[in-house]
Amino acid sequence: KILHELHLHIPVIALAEPTRPDMAANIIKAGAEDLLLKSNVHNLAVAFKRTWEKSTARKLQVANIERLQKSEERFRKMADQAPFMLWMADTTGKCSFVNQRWIEFTGRTLHQALDDSWIHVIHPEDLTHCLNSFRAAEQARDEFTIEYRMRRADGEYRWVLDTGAPQFDDQGHFMGYIGSSLDITDRTRWEEGLRLRDKLLDAVARATNLLLSSPYYQKTIPPILAILSEATDAD
């Protein structure tokens, strides 16, 4: 107990009386690496070898855990500094991590994003397509790209380009997904504006050609109006 309080990882071999099994159990629970009955004290060398092996294995385990924790801290710090939203999903498809950008964009907490709670920020009309695309990619262990509307913290729905990639460990075991979400609303509106412009220019060209190629002015007015009506989505 004293060693634990002082954070000293010193291997301990406990000696116990053969007639006190309860004491032996308590010694192991207290953190002894090995237990040796006093009647078997001649096996001290064997106990020492076992204790050394256990202690070495535990030190390696602790070092690995600390290294993983530091790596995770570095990843989280870099992820939070990224200029776009980042997320991670586990092997079951449930969200396990979102970065600070995601939290700021949606106005939701990390707890509100985990598991399946992230679906609450997706536009209802896009939810089925989004989930089906993700599940299809997950079953195939493949990359995916989805465009859908996500509700921003101020309540406005923004178009988002979501890209995900499967992650595998050194043995090739599937570890889940890591992905990014990028607000493309302005780009989408610009592209829509270009499509509308091209549509209007085409309609004007067709109407002008019809007007100039027909000798019957009044007969060309209805089809011209129909062309312009279709292009502008107006009566």
DAKAGI-V232801 format. One line per field, one symbol per residue. ss: DSSP state (A for helix, B for strand, O for the rest). phi: phi as a letter, one per 20 degrees, with the letter a starting at -180 (. if undefined). burial: # if it has 16 or more other C-alpha atoms within 10 Angstrom, else .. A space follows every 50 residues. Layout:
BEGIN
ss = ???
phi = ???
burial = ???
END
This chain:
BEGIN
ss = OAAAAOOOOOOOBBBBOOOOAAAAAAAAAOOOOBBBBAAAAAAAAAAAAA AAAAAAAAAAAAAAAAAAAAAAAAAAAAAAOOOOBBBBBOOOOOBBBBOA AAAAAAOOOAAAAOBOAAAAABOAAAAAAAAAAAAAAAAAOOOBBBBBBB BOOOOOBBBBBBBBBBBBOOOOOBBBBBBBBBBOAAAAAAAAAAAAAAAA AAAAAAAAAAAAAOOOAAAAAAAAAAAAAAAAOOO
phi = .ffffeldedgcdedcffecffffffffffoffbccfffdffegffffff ffffffffffffffffffffffffffffffefecfcbccefenefdacef fffffemdefffefldffffeeggfdfffffffffffffelcfbccdbed fefenfedfcedcccfdcefenffdoccbcccfdgfffffffffffffff ffffffffffffededgffefgfffffffffdlcf
burial = ..........######.......#..#....######......#..##.. ##..#....................#..##...#######...####### ###.####.#..###..##.###...#..#...#..##..#.###.#### ##....###########........#########..............## ..##..#..##........#...#..##..#....
END
